[in-house]
């Protein structure tokens, strides 16, 4: 991932760390074992739905817009750990 760079926001005379262009976001995910996961693994379609939310704020050279949340979901096929 590219590193943020300092950006002087003139209306507030404040320097912010910003990303420009395309940014790839990564997130670690840990699944807990137990009865719920065991039931998913035994099902005909072992899929988990993972919900996530990214809080973001967009700024231009003259204005920063209100922060917004972008929700997403991922349907992931699950299989037992191979040992």
C-alpha positions, 0 to 999 in steps of 0.5 A: 500500500502506498504511504500517506503524504502530508497535505496542507488544507488551506482553509484551516491551515492544517496539515493532514495525512492523505492518500491519493488515487487508489488505495488497497485496504487489508483487514485481518480476520480470525474465526473462533471455533465452537458449535456455530462454526462446526455447524457451518462446516457441516452444512451443504453450503459452508459459507459465512457472511462477513460484514464490514464498515469503512469510515471515510472523509473526502476532501478537495483543495477547498472543502472537506465533506462530512465523514461517511460510512461505507458498509460492505459484505463478503460471502466467504466459503469456509473449509476445515483446517487441513492438518 
